[in-house]
Amino acid sequence: MSAGAEMERRTDLQQHRPVLFVLVGFALLGATGLLKLPSIDTRQAKIARAMSAGPHDIARSARIIDTDANGNTVVLREGSNGFTCIPGNPKVIEDSPMCVDAASLQWFADAKAHKPRPTNTVPGITYMLAGATQRSDSDPNDKTSPAIHVGPHWMVMWPFDPKSTGLPTTHRDPDAYIMWAGSPYAHLHVMARP
């Protein structure tokens, strides 16, 4: 290599050294988990997250829906078994992935609309096998308490009364309890996989 070529190579390396240091720094931060790059929530990622909420034999044939930026329902995949799975938003408390039947879908729509009581006429089944976050086991309207992380569970969406069932009203792992007891939205919460 000629002296001129060697000098050009050194100058080239010196000019790019700051870029190399930055790239190596990003790589090290990423490898250690200290750098959090935004993830792209693709259609396939949402479908996979929604399906993680239900038992495999239910989720594989369930309809998958999401909500767009305007609050409109978007069908990500059609289904054939009467269940609907929803990916939720992992960055929002109480917006966890779930798989629900038609009665539960009505129950959640009524709760979101702040109706005085749910209008489903039969018990609903809800699966949250990917876990969830919630604010309260006792108050369906609590929007300020710190997040409670809940493991895999499933629920029966029907007005259960702790006095007549003998079930507790506080979170019990791995048992069942009545969540939101005393409210019209009380329901059976089972802390286990079905």
Backbone bond lengths (Angstrom), bond angles and torsions (degrees), N, CA, C in turn:
res aa  C-N    CA-C-N  psi(-1)  N-CA   C-N-CA  omega(-1)  CA-C   N-CA-C  phi
1 M - - - 1.439 - - 1.533 107.39 -
2 S 1.310 115.74 134.78 1.460 120.32 -178.49 1.517 109.87 -74.33
3 A 1.329 115.69 161.86 1.459 121.23 -179.48 1.528 110.86 -62.70
4 G 1.353 116.09 -37.57 1.474 119.95 178.89 1.514 111.75 -65.88
5 A 1.354 116.47 -40.79 1.466 121.04 179.63 1.522 110.80 -67.36
6 E 1.355 115.79 -39.80 1.464 120.33 178.82 1.530 110.40 -63.82
7 M 1.338 116.39 -42.19 1.452 121.57 179.17 1.532 110.39 -63.44
8 E 1.342 117.29 -40.33 1.466 121.78 179.08 1.527 110.70 -65.32
9 R 1.367 117.45 -39.64 1.464 121.80 179.02 1.524 110.41 -64.18
10 R 1.345 117.72 -44.11 1.469 120.97 179.48 1.528 111.12 -63.65
11 T 1.314 116.89 -43.47 1.466 121.32 178.73 1.520 109.74 -61.76
12 D 1.344 115.85 -42.59 1.463 121.11 179.00 1.536 110.64 -60.74
13 L 1.343 117.31 -44.20 1.471 121.52 179.27 1.527 110.74 -65.25
14 Q 1.339 116.90 -41.23 1.455 120.20 -179.90 1.526 111.17 -63.49
15 Q 1.332 115.89 -37.80 1.466 119.07 179.85 1.525 111.44 -69.27
16 H 1.317 117.50 -33.19 1.465 120.87 -176.30 1.532 113.40 -95.47
17 R 1.334 116.70 -4.60 1.461 120.06 -178.32 1.535 112.22 -56.93
18 P 1.336 120.54 -45.58 1.474 119.36 178.75 1.529 112.61 -59.45
19 V 1.318 117.17 -38.78 1.471 120.73 178.48 1.524 109.92 -64.91
20 L 1.340 116.34 -42.22 1.468 120.16 178.84 1.522 110.71 -61.82
21 F 1.348 116.67 -43.88 1.464 119.94 178.94 1.526 111.38 -61.30
22 V 1.320 117.10 -42.43 1.464 121.11 178.70 1.524 110.68 -62.81
23 L 1.340 116.94 -45.82 1.470 120.31 179.97 1.519 111.59 -63.54
24 V 1.325 117.16 -43.16 1.471 120.31 177.68 1.526 109.67 -63.84
25 G 1.337 117.16 -40.68 1.464 120.99 178.23 1.519 112.02 -60.80
26 F 1.343 117.53 -46.08 1.471 121.15 177.41 1.518 110.75 -61.02
27 A 1.325 116.55 -41.66 1.468 120.30 -179.77 1.526 110.53 -62.46
28 L 1.328 117.11 -43.19 1.467 120.36 179.58 1.527 111.59 -67.24
29 L 1.331 116.93 -42.93 1.471 119.83 177.93 1.522 111.07 -63.09
30 G 1.317 117.05 -41.21 1.459 120.76 178.03 1.509 111.84 -64.49
31 A 1.321 116.96 -41.89 1.471 121.15 -179.05 1.520 111.59 -65.87
32 T 1.328 117.60 -32.50 1.463 120.28 -179.80 1.521 112.63 -87.76
33 G 1.337 117.00 -5.41 1.457 120.57 179.42 1.514 113.93 82.96
34 L 1.328 117.51 7.43 1.466 120.12 -179.76 1.516 112.41 -82.07
35 L 1.316 117.27 -20.58 1.460 121.41 179.10 1.521 108.07 -102.48
36 K 1.300 116.68 118.89 1.457 121.76 179.62 1.521 108.86 -106.11
37 L 1.314 116.62 103.86 1.453 121.03 177.06 1.525 108.73 -87.09
38 P 1.323 117.85 146.34 1.463 118.79 179.80 1.523 110.44 -63.87
39 S 1.328 114.95 137.42 1.460 118.65 178.32 1.524 108.59 -95.94
40 I 1.290 114.72 150.82 1.457 120.50 178.98 1.519 107.00 -94.59
41 D 1.312 116.08 121.00 1.464 121.11 -178.25 1.523 108.01 -89.67
42 T 1.310 115.99 85.17 1.457 121.33 -176.40 1.519 111.17 -75.26
43 R 1.302 115.18 167.23 1.468 121.54 176.10 1.533 109.99 -55.82
44 Q 1.331 117.12 -45.54 1.470 121.17 -179.07 1.525 111.06 -65.24
45 A 1.343 117.43 -38.29 1.469 120.44 178.37 1.528 110.27 -64.98
46 K 1.326 116.94 -40.47 1.465 120.51 178.36 1.520 111.16 -65.69
47 I 1.316 117.21 -41.54 1.466 120.67 178.43 1.524 109.84 -62.53
48 A 1.326 117.08 -44.71 1.468 120.43 179.85 1.526 110.92 -63.27
49 R 1.342 117.32 -41.67 1.470 120.77 179.45 1.531 110.41 -65.27
50 A 1.328 117.11 -41.99 1.468 120.82 178.36 1.525 110.60 -62.11
51 M 1.316 116.52 -44.73 1.469 120.31 -178.39 1.528 112.22 -66.66
52 S 1.344 117.63 -26.26 1.467 120.59 -179.44 1.527 112.02 -66.10
53 A 1.332 117.15 -15.63 1.464 121.02 -177.24 1.523 112.99 -80.06
54 G 1.321 118.08 -23.29 1.454 119.87 -174.04 1.512 113.43 -114.28
55 P 1.337 116.83 164.31 1.457 119.96 172.59 1.537 108.93 -59.31
56 H 1.304 116.77 144.06 1.458 121.25 -174.78 1.531 112.56 -53.06
57 D 1.341 117.22 -44.20 1.467 119.68 -176.72 1.528 112.35 -66.92
58 I 1.310 118.64 -20.56 1.469 122.10 175.45 1.529 110.51 -91.13
59 A 1.322 117.02 -47.55 1.470 121.45 -174.81 1.527 112.61 -63.50
60 R 1.327 117.67 -33.71 1.480 118.85 -175.52 1.530 112.86 -65.86
61 S 1.337 118.02 -22.45 1.468 120.80 -179.98 1.526 112.86 -115.56
62 A 1.320 117.18 8.54 1.465 120.99 -177.65 1.524 111.02 -81.88
63 R 1.309 114.82 152.82 1.466 120.76 170.90 1.527 106.48 -73.23
64 I 1.335 117.02 141.87 1.465 121.96 178.50 1.529 107.23 -115.14
65 I 1.338 115.52 123.50 1.469 119.62 178.25 1.521 109.94 -125.13
66 D 1.332 114.60 159.72 1.452 122.14 175.77 1.527 106.88 -142.11
67 T 1.305 116.62 179.35 1.456 122.18 177.33 1.522 108.65 -122.07
68 D 1.331 117.04 133.96 1.462 119.66 178.80 1.529 110.50 -82.65
69 A 1.331 116.75 -178.86 1.464 122.09 -176.63 1.523 113.11 -61.31
70 N 1.350 117.38 -21.71 1.465 121.49 179.81 1.526 112.90 -95.11
71 G 1.344 116.95 4.25 1.455 120.59 179.82 1.518 114.39 85.61
72 N 1.324 117.55 7.12 1.465 121.54 179.12 1.523 110.53 -84.12
73 T 1.321 116.74 145.35 1.456 121.79 177.88 1.521 109.90 -74.63
74 V 1.333 115.15 134.33 1.459 122.53 177.88 1.523 107.21 -122.20
75 V 1.323 117.15 126.18 1.462 120.88 177.95 1.528 107.94 -85.11
76 L 1.331 116.05 117.63 1.462 120.96 178.25 1.518 111.58 -87.01
77 R 1.349 115.48 -28.15 1.465 120.73 178.31 1.521 108.19 -160.25
78 E 1.306 116.74 135.62 1.470 120.95 175.67 1.524 109.61 -73.64
79 G 1.321 116.59 157.73 1.455 121.78 179.60 1.506 111.10 -133.24
80 S 1.339 115.08 177.51 1.460 118.68 -175.29 1.522 114.44 -137.69
81 N 1.346 118.85 2.89 1.465 118.69 -173.74 1.526 114.97 -115.38
82 G 1.337 118.30 8.01 1.457 120.87 178.50 1.519 114.54 86.29
83 F 1.336 117.98 -5.12 1.455 121.24 176.38 1.520 109.73 -97.86
84 T 1.325 115.68 151.82 1.455 122.92 176.37 1.519 107.60 -126.58
85 C 1.323 116.26 129.33 1.466 120.83 176.39 1.524 108.63 -109.62
86 I 1.317 115.49 142.07 1.464 123.12 -174.96 1.527 107.70 -127.74
87 P 1.347 118.09 131.16 1.466 119.74 -176.93 1.517 114.56 -72.39
88 G 1.334 117.77 -24.15 1.455 119.95 -175.39 1.521 110.84 65.55
89 N 1.308 115.19 -171.42 1.457 121.41 178.49 1.524 107.64 -131.79
90 P 1.339 117.82 110.05 1.471 119.87 -175.50 1.530 113.86 -62.73
91 K 1.328 117.55 -12.83 1.458 120.73 -179.81 1.530 112.25 -91.98
92 V 1.335 117.23 -1.58 1.461 121.48 -176.32 1.529 109.76 -120.00
93 I 1.325 116.27 126.51 1.470 120.90 177.36 1.523 108.44 -65.73
94 E 1.316 116.48 138.70 1.463 125.25 -179.91 1.530 112.68 68.88
95 D 1.323 117.59 23.63 1.466 121.79 174.11 1.523 107.71 -128.81
96 S 1.321 114.96 60.82 1.462 122.49 -174.92 1.522 111.20 -92.44
97 P 1.330 117.20 157.13 1.458 120.19 175.92 1.528 110.45 -61.51
98 M 1.337 116.09 141.67 1.463 119.88 178.44 1.512 110.80 -152.45
99 C 1.319 115.50 155.95 1.458 123.20 170.91 1.515 106.75 -122.37
100 V 1.339 116.30 126.63 1.457 121.21 -172.87 1.523 111.01 -133.67
101 D 1.332 115.48 152.37 1.461 118.92 171.12 1.530 108.20 -87.56
102 A 1.336 117.82 -178.77 1.472 121.51 -174.94 1.529 112.26 -62.56
103 A 1.338 117.68 -38.98 1.468 120.24 -179.29 1.532 110.83 -65.68
104 S 1.331 116.80 -40.02 1.473 120.02 177.63 1.518 111.27 -68.69
105 L 1.318 116.83 -37.53 1.459 120.05 177.73 1.529 109.83 -59.08
106 Q 1.342 116.25 -40.82 1.467 120.97 176.84 1.527 110.79 -65.67
107 W 1.338 116.29 -43.24 1.467 122.22 -179.85 1.536 109.70 -56.77
108 F 1.352 116.78 -48.50 1.467 120.53 -179.29 1.527 111.77 -67.12
109 A 1.330 117.69 -37.56 1.474 120.72 177.47 1.527 110.21 -62.97
110 D 1.338 116.82 -41.30 1.464 120.83 178.27 1.534 111.30 -64.50
111 A 1.330 116.45 -42.31 1.467 120.40 179.42 1.525 110.43 -63.86
112 K 1.324 116.37 -42.71 1.468 120.56 -179.85 1.534 111.28 -65.01
113 A 1.329 116.18 -34.38 1.472 121.22 179.41 1.533 111.98 -82.56
114 H 1.341 117.70 0.94 1.472 123.73 -179.66 1.522 111.90 58.52
115 K 1.331 116.15 38.45 1.467 119.32 174.87 1.526 108.47 -69.40
116 P 1.334 117.59 151.51 1.463 119.96 -176.81 1.524 113.65 -60.57
117 R 1.342 115.77 -27.29 1.473 120.05 177.33 1.530 108.86 -158.27
118 P 1.323 116.64 157.69 1.466 118.57 178.57 1.523 111.03 -67.20
119 T 1.314 117.01 149.55 1.468 121.12 -176.99 1.527 112.95 -106.59
120 N 1.336 117.98 2.41 1.468 117.20 177.02 1.526 109.04 -64.13
121 T 1.331 116.32 139.48 1.472 121.39 -175.18 1.522 112.56 -99.92
122 V 1.307 117.41 -3.08 1.465 123.28 174.32 1.527 107.71 -134.93
123 P 1.333 117.69 157.25 1.464 119.27 177.79 1.527 110.83 -62.43
124 G 1.319 115.85 145.22 1.461 121.90 176.75 1.516 110.85 -109.16
125 I 1.319 115.86 157.32 1.465 122.26 176.89 1.523 108.05 -115.81
126 T 1.330 116.07 130.29 1.461 123.08 177.04 1.523 108.38 -126.14
127 Y 1.328 115.95 132.12 1.461 121.78 175.05 1.518 109.04 -110.98
128 M 1.332 115.93 133.39 1.468 122.72 173.03 1.530 107.31 -133.46
129 L 1.320 114.71 63.85 1.460 120.04 -173.81 1.523 113.16 -77.72
130 A 1.327 118.03 -8.14 1.466 121.24 174.54 1.529 110.63 -92.31
131 G 1.336 116.95 4.36 1.453 121.10 -177.14 1.520 110.70 86.25
132 A 1.327 115.54 179.84 1.460 119.99 -175.70 1.519 110.22 -160.58
133 T 1.316 114.66 170.99 1.459 121.55 168.07 1.521 106.76 -123.95
134 Q 1.317 115.92 145.03 1.458 120.93 178.53 1.517 108.18 -148.37
135 R 1.313 116.16 169.13 1.466 121.00 -178.95 1.524 112.73 -97.59
136 S 1.339 116.70 -34.35 1.463 118.57 -171.07 1.522 110.53 -155.60
137 D 1.327 115.93 145.70 1.463 121.44 172.13 1.520 111.21 -89.12
138 S 1.348 117.05 -11.97 1.459 119.92 -173.52 1.528 114.42 -115.80
139 D 1.333 118.42 -22.06 1.464 120.57 -173.29 1.533 110.73 -126.96
140 P 1.337 117.73 109.48 1.468 119.52 -178.98 1.531 113.60 -67.79
141 N 1.332 117.78 -14.94 1.466 121.20 -178.31 1.526 113.65 -101.71
142 D 1.324 117.71 5.25 1.466 121.81 -179.73 1.529 109.67 -68.00
143 K 1.317 116.71 120.29 1.468 121.95 179.45 1.523 112.12 -121.17
144 T 1.346 117.91 6.80 1.458 119.91 -174.00 1.526 114.77 -122.66
145 S 1.310 118.95 -19.86 1.467 120.27 -178.60 1.525 110.17 -65.83
146 P 1.326 116.90 154.42 1.464 119.65 176.88 1.523 110.73 -61.09
147 A 1.312 115.14 155.66 1.466 120.61 -179.11 1.525 111.22 -65.29
148 I 1.317 114.63 139.89 1.463 122.19 172.67 1.525 105.68 -108.89
149 H 1.326 116.75 124.06 1.468 120.28 177.85 1.519 108.20 -90.43
150 V 1.319 116.01 128.40 1.455 122.93 -175.08 1.522 108.55 -119.11
151 G 1.307 116.97 136.00 1.456 121.39 179.31 1.520 112.07 -75.79
152 P 1.323 117.11 -172.05 1.465 121.20 -179.64 1.531 111.14 -56.55
153 H 1.339 115.52 135.49 1.464 119.85 -179.89 1.525 109.67 -159.12
154 W 1.323 114.54 170.74 1.463 120.85 173.17 1.520 107.17 -140.26
155 M 1.326 115.88 161.69 1.458 119.96 -172.75 1.528 111.39 -138.96
156 V 1.320 115.29 152.26 1.463 122.49 170.62 1.521 105.87 -110.00
157 M 1.324 115.77 115.94 1.454 121.97 -174.29 1.531 108.93 -90.09
158 W 1.318 114.14 89.37 1.457 122.03 -177.34 1.517 106.85 -159.39
159 P 1.330 120.25 148.64 1.464 121.15 -175.28 1.527 112.60 -71.63
160 F 1.311 116.34 94.00 1.463 122.26 177.31 1.521 109.70 -88.96
161 D 1.315 115.65 142.86 1.461 122.09 178.85 1.528 108.15 -112.12
162 P 1.328 118.73 120.47 1.457 119.86 -178.84 1.522 113.54 -61.71
163 K 1.338 117.68 -29.59 1.463 119.64 -179.60 1.523 111.36 -67.58
164 S 1.323 117.63 -42.06 1.464 119.51 -178.20 1.530 112.55 -81.89
165 T 1.331 117.77 -24.07 1.467 119.73 -179.34 1.521 112.53 -93.17
166 G 1.332 117.00 -23.50 1.458 120.26 -176.53 1.522 112.91 77.10
167 L 1.328 117.80 8.03 1.462 121.15 -179.84 1.521 111.34 -84.72
168 P 1.327 117.39 149.60 1.467 120.37 179.35 1.531 111.38 -71.29
169 T 1.325 115.03 168.56 1.466 120.90 179.99 1.527 111.98 -115.47
170 T 1.315 116.51 10.14 1.462 119.95 177.42 1.522 109.77 -118.39
171 H 1.302 114.22 152.39 1.464 122.49 -177.80 1.521 110.53 -53.93
172 R 1.320 114.88 128.59 1.459 120.53 179.48 1.512 108.38 -135.74
173 D 1.305 115.53 126.09 1.455 121.06 -178.98 1.512 108.07 -113.63
174 P 1.257 124.83 118.19 1.462 130.45 11.51 1.517 113.10 -106.91
175 D 1.297 118.58 39.07 1.464 121.78 -177.01 1.529 112.39 -98.40
176 A 1.316 114.62 -174.04 1.463 121.98 177.56 1.527 109.00 -104.23
177 Y 1.313 115.24 152.50 1.459 121.03 175.20 1.524 108.64 -154.24
178 I 1.330 115.39 166.31 1.464 120.89 177.73 1.529 107.49 -93.34
179 M 1.315 115.70 116.20 1.461 120.67 178.17 1.527 108.58 -89.48
180 W 1.315 116.22 141.89 1.463 124.73 179.97 1.530 111.77 58.68
181 A 1.328 116.17 37.39 1.470 122.04 179.78 1.520 110.45 -55.66
182 G 1.333 116.08 143.90 1.456 121.93 179.31 1.518 113.41 86.01
183 S 1.334 117.00 -8.38 1.466 119.46 176.42 1.527 108.28 -106.25
184 P 1.331 118.22 161.63 1.458 120.10 177.28 1.535 112.50 -63.55
185 Y 1.335 116.65 -15.77 1.460 120.99 -178.49 1.532 112.76 -100.64
186 A 1.338 116.91 19.08 1.464 120.97 174.62 1.525 108.97 -59.84
187 H 1.330 115.81 142.52 1.471 119.86 179.93 1.526 109.59 -155.79
188 L 1.317 116.13 163.76 1.463 122.50 -179.38 1.515 109.22 -84.34
189 H 1.320 116.21 127.90 1.458 124.62 -177.30 1.525 106.80 -117.31
190 V 1.315 118.62 116.55 1.468 122.46 -176.76 1.523 108.77 -112.11
191 M 1.327 115.78 113.62 1.464 121.83 -175.93 1.530 110.45 -86.04
192 A 1.323 115.57 74.17 1.465 121.58 178.14 1.520 107.57 -173.83
193 R 1.300 115.61 168.14 1.462 120.03 172.23 1.528 108.56 -84.77
194 P 1.319 117.87 142.30 1.466 119.01 -179.41 1.525 112.07 -67.27
